[in-house]
C-alpha cells in the first residue's frame, strides 16, 4: 500500500486545532485556578455549534441545569505518531501491522499524567465534579451546573429552537480557558445538546407470509416479490458459503457495535432460534455513562445490527454491544471505551451530516479514529440513507463519521439473485426519481482526498476540491468506499417487538433496509478475513482503506474480490465502471475478497538474517557468556545450528528449534562445561545458521583479571570481510585492548595482520594465523608500550570476522575515582571486500 503525505496533513490539522508545547506546563494552585479566568489570558478551546446559525434564540438556559461534560485532550508526539502510522500500513516495513496495545499507545502518544492533573485541578478549582479520568486516555468527564460552566469557560448558554421545532441549549460563544491549559485541551463537549446523532432511516415492511412455519413462524426463503432474503440467501449471493465450506464461520473473532440506543434481549433470542440455532456467540452489553435513558426508535437499529451479524457469522465468538446516551459526552465516552477495550472490528450506523459538526468536534473525533487505526481496529460506518443529500434539506452533503479518512464508509445497493440464490447483478440503491432515499455518498466538505483513495473512476467529472477548500490541485475525499445491499425491497429479516420503533409483538418479523444493514454485513466479511489471515500466519486487517484501494488498483485482484456496480444512482451521483460516489468500488465476493486481501504482499521486513558471527567470547576465569536468539516470524519455526569455534581445538555444533515469536537463551558456559568460577578458561567464537531470518546477541559478564567487573552485549555480525577498521584502542594505564577473529568453517587458513596507527604513522604491527573453523586473539598491550592511544587496521588473506574487546580500570577527573568495565565492538568494513 502506498502511504503519502496525507498523514502529515492530518497531524498538521490536529496541531493547528490543539497544538502542544514541548515545554512542561507549570503547576497552578487550586486558588489560582479558581481565579484564572479573570487573572490570566485565555484562549478559545472549542467552537460554537453550527446549528445556532440555523435556529431561533428562545432565552437563557436554566442556571441550575446539570450538565454532563467532557474534555478531549490533545495527543502528544504527533510527529512520531505520523511516522508510526505511515510505517504501520506500509507493506514490507518492519512495523507493518505492528499494532499498538491501548496501554502502549497511551504511554507513547496519550496525554501525560501531568497534563491530566493540570486539567482536572482546574476543573475541581472551578467547582466541577470530575467523574472519570484515566492517565493516557483522551477523554476526561466532569459535571456541573450551567452557571458553573458559564463562569469557568466565559460563555453564555441559551436555549434555541431548531427548524424542526426541537428545543435545545447551547453556548452562544466559544468557551475559553487559561492560555496555560489551552495546548492541553482540544475540545469541550456537553455545553450543547443540539447535536443528536441519528441512525439512517430504516425502511420497515412487515413479513406477512411464512415459507417454513415453526413455533416462531420463522420466515423461509424470500424473494424480490416477498421483499426480503434470509441470511442463508445473502450468504449464497455474496459467496459467504465458500468461506463456510473452508471452516470459516467467525470462530475466535470479536466485533463491537457502536450504538446510541438499546435492544430487546428477547428479540435477539427469538431471531437466533430461527437463524442462529447453534448460538455460540457470547453477547456482551457494555453500558456507557449508564446507557440510554429510555429505548426509542433507535432500538430497531441495534436489533438490526446484532441480528445481521448473528445471522451471517454462525461461529462468531464475541459480540460486544456498546450503548451510550445520545449526547456529545456519551459519544466521546463510548468511542474511548471501545478504544480501551481494543475490539478488532467496529461497526456503526449512527451519524450526522457534516455541516452540523463544529471544527473542534471534527478534530476531537479524528484523534479517536487515529488511535483506532494505530491499534489495528477496523472501523466501518453506514454512509446514510438520504442519497447524495445527507442533511435532508436538498443540498449535497455526506455523513460523518463515514466520510472520515480513517473510517471505511459503506454505501448501499439493490441486489438481484438467481433462482439458485446465487449472485445475479446489482445496481446503486435509491428510490429515484421521485423518492428521497438512497445510498449515502458524495464529496466531503471536511476532508481532502487521502492519498490511498486512487484508482479508476476516483477522479471523475464530479470530483472537486472546492467543498473541503482543498489546496492546489487536490480534490476532496469521496464517499462511500464500498457498498452492500441496502434496498428495503430486498430487505433483511429482523425480529422486532420495540413499539417505539413501530414494531409489533403480534407480527414481529419485519424486513428492514438501509446502509445500516450494509455496514454490519461488511463487518461480517472482515471477521472472516481476519480469521483467515490469522490462520495463515498474518495479521488482522486493521484500517482497511489503504488495502481496499490497493486491491482496487489490481484488475486481477479486484475482479476476484468485488462486484463492480455500473447502473443506478443515489439520487444524484450515477454508478459507473470503477469507483463512483454511489457504491464506492463495489460489493464483495466475500470469499474472493478474503483470499485476495490476505494474499497481498505484506510480510514484515524483519531485521533478521540466516547467518550470524560473534568473534569474541570467553568462558571461565570469572567470565559468564550467553547467546540470545530471537525468531521474529509469527508463523514459522526456525531451525538453528550454533557452531562453537575454539582456539587450538576442533569446532562442534548444537542444533535447536525456535518457535515463532519467541526467544531462547543458551548458557555458553554450560555448553562448554566450564564454570564461570573456573581458573581455566576457554576462548570461543560463535557461528550461527538458521533456515529463516533470526536475530543473535551475545551478553557476557566478567571480572577481568580478578578486579575489573562489568558486562557487555553485542548483536552479531552478518557478513565476513578481509578488511576492518577500529577507531579506538588504548594501552593507557589500566586499559587492555584485544583483537579477536574467527575464520568460518570450510575456508583456507587465514593470516591476519593488525596495524596500529597514531599521529599519522604506524606505531606497531602484529600478525596471527587462524585455521578454518577456529578463532584466535592478539593483545595490543603485548605489541605497544604503556600510554598509547591509536586506531586499528586489520587485514586478512581470507574473509573473516573481527571484534575489538577493551577492558579498563581507571579514574577520570570529574567523573569518579574508579571507573571500570569493558566493551566489545565490531569493525567497520568497506562496502566491498
BELSULQUI-V705778 format. One record per residue. PSI is psi in degrees with one decimal (none if undefined). OMEGA is omega as a letter, one per 30 degrees, with the letter a starting at -180 (999 if undefined). D_FIRST is the distance of its C-alpha to the first C-alpha in Angstrom with 2 decimals. Layout:
# BELSULQUI-V705778
PSI,OMEGA,D_FIRST + PSI,OMEGA,D_FIRST
This chain:
# BELSULQUI-V705778
133.5,l,0.00 + 133.3,l,3.73 + 166.9,a,6.32 + -167.3,a,9.76 + 4.4,l,13.36 + -43.5,a,13.27 + -38.6,l,13.73 + -40.3,l,16.55 + -42.2,l,18.05 + -46.8,a,18.16 + -39.0,l,19.83 + -38.0,l,22.23 + -44.6,l,23.29 + -40.0,l,24.00 + -36.9,a,25.88 + -41.2,a,27.85 + -36.1,a,28.86 + 61.6,a,29.54 + 144.4,l,29.68 + 135.8,l,30.59 + 146.2,l,32.98 + -36.2,a,32.67 + 140.4,l,36.42 + 147.6,a,37.68 + 126.3,l,39.43 + 152.7,a,43.19 + 144.4,l,44.88 + 142.9,l,47.15 + 161.1,l,50.15 + -38.9,a,50.58 + -45.1,a,53.39 + -30.2,l,51.45 + -45.1,a,48.58 + -27.4,a,51.13 + 6.3,a,52.37 + -39.9,a,49.07 + -25.1,a,48.87 + -14.4,a,52.18 + -23.9,a,52.11 + 157.3,l,48.72 + 150.1,a,46.38 + 163.1,l,43.84 + 152.1,a,40.50 + 139.0,a,38.81 + -5.1,l,36.33 + 173.1,a,35.56 + 170.0,l,35.98 + 141.2,a,38.48 + 131.4,l,37.50 + -18.7,a,37.01 + -27.0,a,39.26 + -40.3,a,42.28 + -20.0,a,42.30 + 15.0,a,42.61 + 166.4,a,45.19 + 131.3,l,48.88 + 131.6,l,50.24 + -47.5,a,52.60 + -164.5,l,53.73 + 146.2,l,53.08 + 154.7,l,51.39 + 118.8,a,53.60 + -23.1,a,53.66 + 2.3,l,53.95 + 130.6,a,51.03 + 133.8,a,48.77 + 136.2,l,45.11 + 115.0,a,42.18 + 160.3,l,39.87 + 151.9,l,36.65 + 129.3,l,35.03 + 120.5,a,31.32 + 152.6,l,31.03 + 145.9,l,28.61 + 159.7,l,25.95 + 166.5,l,26.42 + 49.3,a,24.44 + -28.1,l,21.96 + -45.1,l,20.76 + -37.2,l,19.98 + -41.0,l,18.35 + -45.0,a,16.04 + -43.0,a,15.09 + -43.2,a,14.74 + -39.9,l,12.37 + -46.0,a,10.07 + -32.5,a,10.35 + -34.0,a,10.41 + 25.6,l,6.86 + 109.0,l,5.63 + 137.8,a,6.10 + -19.9,l,9.54 + 146.8,l,10.71 + -26.1,l,14.14 + 4.7,a,13.43 + 121.2,a,10.40 + 25.7,l,11.84 + 74.9,a,15.05 + 150.3,a,16.30 + 139.4,l,19.48 + 148.3,a,22.78 + -38.8,a,24.48 + -36.2,l,27.18 + -41.9,l,24.87 + -44.3,l,23.07 + -42.0,a,26.60 + -35.8,a,27.78 + -41.5,a,25.01 + -15.3,a,24.36 + 167.1,l,26.93 + 136.4,l,30.27 + 160.1,a,32.64 + -38.0,l,35.91 + -39.5,l,37.92 + -47.5,a,36.02 + -41.2,a,36.62 + -40.8,l,40.25 + -46.4,a,40.78 + -44.2,a,39.67 + -32.5,l,41.59 + -42.2,l,44.65 + -44.8,a,44.59 + -46.7,l,44.30 + -36.5,l,47.19 + -25.3,l,49.17 + 2.9,l,48.97 + 3.3,l,50.33 + 156.8,l,47.18 + 116.5,l,46.60 + 119.3,a,43.25 + -21.6,l,42.30 + 128.7,l,38.96 + 138.4,l,37.05 + 121.3,l,34.88 + 132.8,a,33.94 + -20.7,l,30.22 + 154.1,a,29.69 + -18.2,a,29.06 + 132.9,l,31.96 + 128.9,l,35.72 + 143.3,l,38.17 + 166.7,a,41.71 + 157.4,l,44.57 + -178.1,a,47.57 + 166.3,l,49.75 + -45.4,a,49.24 + -35.7,l,51.80 + -42.8,l,50.01 + -40.3,l,46.70 + -41.9,a,48.50 + -41.5,a,50.18 + -35.4,a,47.19 + 4.1,l,44.72 + 39.8,a,47.18 + 164.4,l,46.48 + 124.6,a,48.68 + 120.5,a,47.62 + 169.8,l,49.01 + 146.3,a,48.97 + 157.5,l,47.70 + 119.6,l,47.96 + 169.2,a,44.87 + -27.6,l,45.26 + 6.2,l,45.13 + -10.2,a,48.04 + 134.9,l,46.19 + 133.0,a,47.56 + 163.5,l,45.31 + 154.1,a,45.61 + 154.0,l,43.47 + 131.9,a,43.76 + -11.8,l,44.94 + 162.4,a,43.63 + 134.7,l,40.70 + 152.5,a,41.40 + 148.6,l,41.98 + 164.2,l,41.98 + 140.5,a,43.27 + -27.4,l,41.15 + -32.5,a,41.07 + -18.7,a,38.97 + -41.7,l,36.94 + -20.5,a,33.99 + -19.7,a,33.72 + 129.9,a,33.69 + -36.0,a,31.06 + 151.7,l,32.87 + 124.5,l,36.05 + 152.3,l,36.10 + -7.5,l,39.22 + -12.9,l,41.44 + 144.0,l,40.91 + 23.8,a,40.76 + -30.6,a,39.99 + 112.8,l,36.34 + 114.8,a,36.37 + 142.7,a,33.21 + 159.2,l,33.85 + 145.8,l,32.51 + 148.2,a,31.93 + 133.2,a,35.24 + 121.4,a,35.94 + 110.0,a,37.91 + 134.1,l,40.49 + 136.1,a,42.63 + 133.4,l,45.11 + 107.4,a,44.93 + -15.7,a,48.62 + 133.5,l,48.81 + 140.3,l,47.86 + -24.2,a,47.21 + 79.4,a,47.70 + 132.6,l,50.26 + -169.4,a,50.13 + -42.8,a,51.33 + 2.8,a,48.57 + 47.8,a,48.81 + 130.1,l,45.13 + 134.0,l,43.80 + -164.9,a,43.19 + 137.6,a,40.84 + -170.0,a,40.33 + 175.6,l,39.89 + -32.2,l,39.41 + -37.6,l,43.13 + -11.2,l,42.99 + 27.4,l,39.95 + 162.4,l,38.00 + 151.6,l,36.19 + 166.8,l,36.28 + -38.9,a,33.35 + -35.7,l,34.11 + -41.3,l,33.93 + -38.5,l,30.55 + -39.3,l,29.36 + -45.1,a,30.66 + -41.7,a,29.37 + 9.5,l,25.75 + 38.3,l,25.97 + -28.4,a,25.97 + -34.4,l,28.93 + -34.5,l,27.02 + -43.8,l,25.22 + -39.1,a,28.70 + -15.1,l,30.07 + 23.5,l,27.77 + 28.1,l,29.04 + 111.1,l,26.18 + 4.9,a,27.97 + 9.8,l,26.25 + 135.3,l,28.20 + 0.1,a,27.27 + 151.7,l,24.99 + 138.4,l,25.67 + 141.2,l,24.99 + 140.0,l,26.25 + 125.4,l,27.76 + 115.8,a,28.22 + 150.2,l,31.71 + 25.5,l,34.39 + -173.7,a,37.20 + 154.0,a,38.58 + 172.2,l,39.06 + 118.9,a,42.22 + -39.1,a,42.15 + -28.8,l,44.54 + -43.0,a,42.35 + -43.3,l,39.54 + -41.5,a,42.05 + -35.8,l,43.58 + -44.7,a,40.28 + -33.1,l,39.38 + -26.4,l,42.80 + -44.2,a,41.85 + 0.6,l,38.17 + 56.6,a,37.16 + -29.9,l,40.32 + -30.4,l,38.96 + 55.8,l,37.66 + -9.4,a,36.08 + 130.0,l,33.91 + 119.9,a,34.99 + 118.5,a,34.99 + 111.2,a,34.79 + 123.9,a,35.91 + 111.4,l,35.18 + 121.1,a,37.43 + 130.0,a,36.19 + 36.1,l,39.00 + -9.1,l,41.38 + 176.2,l,39.41 + 141.4,a,40.36 + -44.3,l,44.07 + 158.3,l,44.85 + 132.3,l,43.19 + -162.7,a,42.65 + -23.8,l,41.21 + -11.0,l,37.72 + -32.1,l,38.82 + -35.8,l,38.05 + -43.8,a,34.42 + -44.1,l,34.33 + -47.0,a,36.22 + -49.0,a,33.82 + -47.4,a,30.64 + -46.6,a,32.25 + -33.1,l,33.86 + -46.9,a,30.82 + -43.1,a,28.95 + -34.1,l,32.09 + -31.8,a,32.72 + -18.1,a,29.30 + 82.5,a,28.80 + -12.2,l,32.13 + 10.5,a,31.01 + 131.2,a,29.18 + -49.8,a,30.28 + 133.6,l,30.19 + 112.4,l,30.15 + 122.6,a,30.38 + 109.1,a,31.96 + 127.9,a,31.96 + 124.3,a,34.72 + 160.9,l,35.62 + 146.5,a,38.03 + 68.1,l,36.67 + 166.8,l,36.93 + -41.1,l,34.68 + -43.3,l,35.58 + -39.1,l,35.03 + -49.5,l,31.58 + -44.9,a,30.57 + -36.8,a,32.23 + -43.7,l,30.66 + -40.7,a,27.08 + -37.5,l,28.10 + -40.5,l,29.62 + -39.0,l,26.58 + -41.7,a,24.51 + -39.1,a,27.32 + -18.5,l,27.56 + 45.4,l,23.81 + 131.9,a,23.73 + -32.4,a,20.34 + 131.3,a,20.38 + 129.3,l,22.14 + 135.4,l,23.40 + 143.2,l,25.49 + 15.5,a,27.52 + 130.4,a,29.30 + -173.1,a,28.59 + 140.9,l,30.19 + 141.6,a,29.95 + -44.1,a,28.24 + -13.3,l,31.47 + -2.5,a,33.19 + 140.2,l,31.02 + 164.0,a,32.13 + -40.2,a,29.97 + -27.6,l,30.33 + -42.9,a,29.68 + -46.3,a,26.30 + -39.6,a,25.54 + -42.8,l,26.80 + -39.5,a,24.80 + -40.9,l,21.59 + -40.9,a,22.33 + -42.5,a,22.77 + -30.3,l,19.43 + -42.0,l,17.69 + -42.7,l,19.62 + -43.3,a,18.62 + -39.1,l,14.88 + -30.4,l,15.79 + -3.7,l,17.91 + 26.1,l,15.34 + 133.3,l,17.35 + 125.0,l,16.26 + 125.8,l,18.11 + 134.8,a,19.35 + 136.1,l,21.97 + 138.4,a,24.35 + -1.5,l,24.19 + 163.4,a,28.00 + 17.0,l,30.77 + 23.9,l,32.33 + -134.9,a,30.25 + 1.3,a,29.31 + 69.5,a,32.03 + -30.6,a,30.83 + -9.7,l,33.71 + 14.8,a,36.21 + 15.8,l,38.14 + 0.4,l,37.22 + 147.3,a,34.78 + 128.2,l,31.13 + 157.4,l,29.03 + 172.4,a,26.17 + 139.3,l,26.11 + 138.4,g,24.98 + 6.1,a,23.09 + -28.0,a,21.18 + -13.3,a,20.37 + 136.1,a,18.99 + -19.4,l,15.36 + 7.1,l,14.92 + 144.7,l,16.71 + 112.3,a,15.88 + 133.7,a,18.83 + 116.0,l,20.68 + -167.3,a,23.12 + 153.2,l,25.95 + 171.8,l,27.34 + 118.7,a,30.66 + 137.0,l,30.50 + 131.8,a,33.01 + 161.4,l,33.73 + 172.5,l,36.01 + -22.3,l,39.26 + 9.5,a,37.57 + 8.8,l,35.08 + 166.9,a,32.21 + 135.5,l,29.81 + -61.0,a,31.44 + 171.4,l,29.68 + 158.4,l,28.44 + 161.6,l,28.87 + 140.8,a,27.86 + 128.8,l,30.17 + 162.9,l,32.93 + 38.5,l,36.69 + 155.2,g,37.05 + -12.0,a,39.23 + -8.4,a,41.50 + -177.6,l,39.43 + 7.4,a,37.28 + 145.2,l,34.77 + 177.0,a,31.36 + 122.5,l,27.63 + 134.2,l,26.56 + 156.4,l,24.29 + -148.3,a,24.24 + 130.4,l,23.35 + 141.2,l,22.98 + -2.2,a,25.75 + -33.2,a,24.04 + 134.3,l,20.42 + 163.2,a,18.95 + 120.6,l,15.91 + 154.4,a,12.68 + -28.3,a,10.22 + -23.3,a,7.70 + 90.8,a,10.92 + 162.4,l,11.22 + 176.4,a,12.61 + 123.9,l,16.22 + -13.4,a,18.63 + -48.7,l,16.68 + 112.4,a,18.91 + -173.8,a,22.30 + -19.4,l,25.95 + -17.0,a,25.73 + 145.3,a,22.86 + 153.0,l,24.29 + -0.3,a,23.89 + -46.3,a,27.38 + -35.3,a,27.24 + 6.2,a,24.95 + 44.6,l,26.52 + 150.6,a,23.33 + 150.0,l,24.01 + -129.8,a,24.34 + 10.5,a,22.55 + 153.7,l,19.99 + 171.8,l,20.09 + 156.7,l,20.27 + 143.1,l,17.94 + 145.3,a,18.81 + 145.7,g,19.71 + -179.4,l,19.39 + -38.9,a,15.94 + 177.9,a,17.55 + 171.0,l,21.20 + 169.7,a,23.88 + 133.1,l,27.66 + -1.2,a,29.47 + 124.9,l,32.67 + -16.6,l,35.76 + -9.0,l,37.54 + 61.5,a,35.28 + 173.0,l,35.31 + 140.0,l,34.51 + 127.2,l,37.51 + 138.0,l,38.22 + 117.2,a,41.27 + 130.0,l,42.43 + 17.2,a,45.78 + 108.0,a,44.80 + -34.8,a,47.55 + -20.4,l,45.83 + 5.7,a,43.11 + 13.4,a,45.77 + 160.9,a,45.63 + 139.3,l,48.79 + -17.0,l,49.84 + -26.7,l,51.95 + 71.6,a,49.06 + -21.5,a,46.03 + 123.5,l,43.66 + 163.1,l,41.91 + 136.6,a,39.04 + 142.3,l,36.41 + -173.8,l,33.63 + 160.7,l,31.06 + -11.7,l,27.41 + -28.9,l,28.76 + -32.6,a,28.66 + -36.6,a,25.32 + -51.7,l,23.46 + -25.9,l,25.04 + -43.5,l,24.64 + -34.3,l,20.85 + -36.7,l,21.36 + -40.7,l,23.27 + -44.1,a,20.50 + -35.0,l,18.07 + -42.1,l,20.96 + -36.8,l,21.36 + -42.4,l,17.70 + -42.2,l,17.95 + -43.4,l,21.24 + -42.8,a,19.95 + -45.7,a,17.07 + -35.5,l,19.67 + -19.4,a,22.10 + 24.1,l,19.82 + 21.6,l,19.23 + -158.0,a,15.83 + 162.4,l,15.15 + 149.5,a,15.44 + -29.1,l,12.44 + -144.3,l,13.12 + 118.2,a,11.72 + -35.4,a,10.73 + -44.8,l,9.57 + -40.7,l,5.79 + -40.4,a,6.24 + -47.2,a,9.19 + -20.6,l,8.17 + -44.3,l,5.87 + -43.3,a,9.26 + -32.5,a,11.13 + -14.9,a,10.16 + 115.4,a,11.71 + -40.4,a,15.44 + -50.8,a,16.23 + -39.0,a,13.91 + -46.0,a,14.59 + -25.6,l,18.29 + -31.1,a,18.26 + -22.6,a,16.76 + 157.3,l,18.12 + 123.9,l,21.35 + 124.2,a,21.16 + 124.1,a,23.89 + 10.2,l,25.86 + 160.3,a,29.14 + 173.5,l,30.62 + 171.0,l,29.98 + 39.5,a,29.54 + -12.4,l,32.80 + -54.2,a,31.25 + 130.7,a,27.83 + 151.6,l,27.94 + 133.2,a,25.60 + 172.2,l,24.46 + 137.9,a,22.46 + -149.9,a,18.72 + 145.3,l,17.82 + 161.7,a,20.91 + 18.6,l,22.14 + -39.2,a,24.28 + 9.1,a,22.00 + -134.6,l,18.41 + -0.2,l,16.55 + -163.2,a,19.33 + 161.3,a,20.59 + 144.0,l,19.68 + 99.0,a,21.27 + -53.5,a,20.99 + -35.9,l,21.22 + -41.6,l,19.12 + -44.6,a,16.31 + -50.2,a,16.90 + -35.7,l,16.82 + -44.1,a,13.86 + -40.5,a,11.62 + -20.0,l,13.02 + -13.7,a,12.89 + 141.5,l,9.17 + 136.4,a,9.04 + 9.8,l,8.75 + 136.1,l,12.24 + 135.2,l,13.07 + 76.7,a,14.43 + 145.9,a,17.70 + 58.4,l,20.40 + 178.0,l,22.81 + 159.4,l,25.03 + -4.3,l,27.37 + 135.0,l,30.33 + 141.2,l,31.81 + 135.0,l,35.09 + 102.1,a,37.28 + -39.1,a,40.43 + 150.5,l,42.29 + 143.7,a,43.80 + 139.6,l,47.22 + 149.6,a,48.86 + 179.8,a,52.29 + 36.9,a,54.33 + 32.2,l,52.65 + 131.2,l,49.11 + 118.5,a,46.61 + 141.6,l,43.45 + 156.4,l,40.39 + 122.8,a,37.31 + 125.6,a,34.16 + 137.9,l,31.42 + 135.9,l,28.01 + 103.6,a,25.85 + -7.7,l,22.30 + 140.5,l,21.12 + -4.5,a,20.93 + -20.3,a,22.20 + 141.4,l,24.24 + 145.8,l,27.74 + 121.8,l,28.48 + 112.3,a,31.79 + 141.9,l,33.20 + 124.6,l,36.33 + 118.3,l,37.92 + 129.1,a,40.50 + 111.0,a,43.23 + 123.1,a,44.66 + 165.2,l,48.07 + 118.7,l,50.63 + 11.4,a,53.50 + 158.5,l,52.51 + 149.2,l,50.53 + 164.2,l,46.97 + 168.7,a,45.96 + 163.7,a,42.72 + 134.3,l,41.36 + 143.8,l,38.73 + 163.0,a,36.62 + 129.7,l,33.64 + 126.5,l,30.96 + 159.7,l,29.38 + 142.9,l,25.63 + 41.5,l,24.72 + 164.2,l,28.30 + 156.6,l,30.45 + 141.9,a,33.92 + 130.4,l,36.72 + 128.9,l,39.53 + 101.3,a,42.89 + -34.3,l,43.77 + -42.1,a,47.37 + -40.9,l,47.77 + -40.6,a,46.40 + -9.2,a,48.82 + 42.9,l,51.58 + 114.7,l,52.38 + 148.1,l,52.88 + -16.9,l,51.68 + -0.1,a,55.33 + 143.0,l,56.66 + -9.7,l,58.71 + 119.7,a,57.48 + 173.5,l,53.89 + 125.1,l,51.55 + 143.0,a,48.85 + 132.0,l,45.70 + 159.8,a,42.41 + 136.3,l,39.47 + 115.6,a,37.29 + 133.4,l,34.56 + 152.3,l,32.65 + 152.5,l,30.09 + -13.7,l,28.47 + 161.3,a,25.03 + 133.1,l,23.81 + -179.7,l,25.81 + 136.8,a,27.05 + 132.2,l,30.78 + 158.2,l,32.93 + 93.9,l,36.69 + 142.9,l,38.46 + 137.6,a,42.15 + 147.3,a,45.02 + 159.7,l,48.45 + 97.3,a,51.86 + 129.3,a,52.47 + 24.1,l,56.19 + -2.2,a,57.06 + -2.0,a,56.47 + 104.4,a,52.89 + 147.2,l,50.45 + -163.5,a,46.66 + 162.1,l,43.41 + 162.1,l,40.26 + 136.1,a,36.85 + 141.2,l,34.71 + 142.0,a,31.54 + 165.6,l,32.45 + 153.3,a,31.90 + -1.8,l,29.71 + 159.5,l,31.65 + 167.7,l,35.24 + 168.2,l,36.83 + -2.9,a,40.32 + 134.9,a,40.30 + 148.6,l,39.66 + 137.1,l,40.46 + 126.5,a,41.24 + -24.7,a,41.93 + 134.0,l,44.30 + 145.3,a,47.39 + 143.4,l,50.57 + 26.7,l,54.08 + 160.3,l,55.25 + 128.3,l,57.55 + -0.6,a,55.64 + 139.1,l,52.67 + 123.5,a,51.96 + 129.3,a,49.35 + 153.7,l,48.38 + 116.2,l,46.43 + 140.8,a,45.15 + 146.9,l,43.69 + 144.2,l,42.74 + 112.8,a,43.09 + 165.3,l,40.73 + 148.0,l,42.23 + 14.4,a,43.34 + 164.8,l,44.01 + 164.7,l,47.30 + 137.6,a,49.00 + 135.1,l,47.44 + 123.4,a,49.64 + 130.9,l,48.15 + 127.1,a,49.62 + 122.3,a,48.98 + 136.8,a,50.03 + 130.7,a,50.57 + 142.0,l,50.49 + 138.1,l,51.83 + 28.3,l,53.02 + 6.3,a,51.86 + 152.2,l,53.90 + 128.5,a,53.63 + -2.1,l,55.72 + 161.4,a,55.53 + 145.3,l,54.15 + 162.6,l,54.09 + 162.8,l,52.84 + 158.7,l,52.31 + 148.6,a,51.55 + 114.5,l,49.17 + 161.9,l,49.51 + 138.4,l,46.44 + 21.5,l,45.00 + 179.8,l,46.81 + 163.7,l,46.49 + 167.5,a,48.90 + 140.2,l,49.46 + 144.7,l,51.15 + 116.3,a,52.56 + -33.1,a,52.59 + -23.4,l,55.53 + -15.6,a,57.59 + -36.3,a,57.19 + 152.1,l,57.21 + 168.1,l,59.75 + 143.8,l,59.10 + 10.7,a,57.63 + 145.4,l,55.00 + 136.8,a,51.41 + 167.5,l,49.42 + 163.8,a,46.23 + 133.1,l,45.82 + 129.1,a,44.92 + 127.8,l,44.56 + 139.0,a,44.90 + 151.3,l,44.98 + -10.5,l,46.12 + 155.0,l,43.38 + 125.9,a,39.77 + -178.1,l,40.17 + 134.8,a,38.60 + 140.0,l,40.42 + 162.3,l,40.49 + 93.1,l,42.85 + 145.0,l,44.28 + 132.2,l,46.38 + 146.9,a,48.73 + 146.2,l,50.63 + 104.9,a,53.38 + -179.1,l,54.58 + 146.6,a,55.15 + 121.5,a,53.25 + 131.1,l,55.06 + -7.1,l,53.59 + -62.5,a,51.28 + 153.7,l,53.45 + -26.4,l,56.61 + 119.2,l,54.74 + 127.3,a,51.19 + 156.7,l,50.31 + -157.3,a,47.43 + 162.5,l,45.46 + 166.8,l,42.11 + 134.8,a,40.58 + 157.2,l,38.03 + 148.2,l,36.39 + 150.9,l,37.45 + 133.1,a,35.40 + 153.7,l,35.02 + 160.8,l,34.58 + -26.8,l,31.30 + 148.4,a,33.33 + none,999,36.34
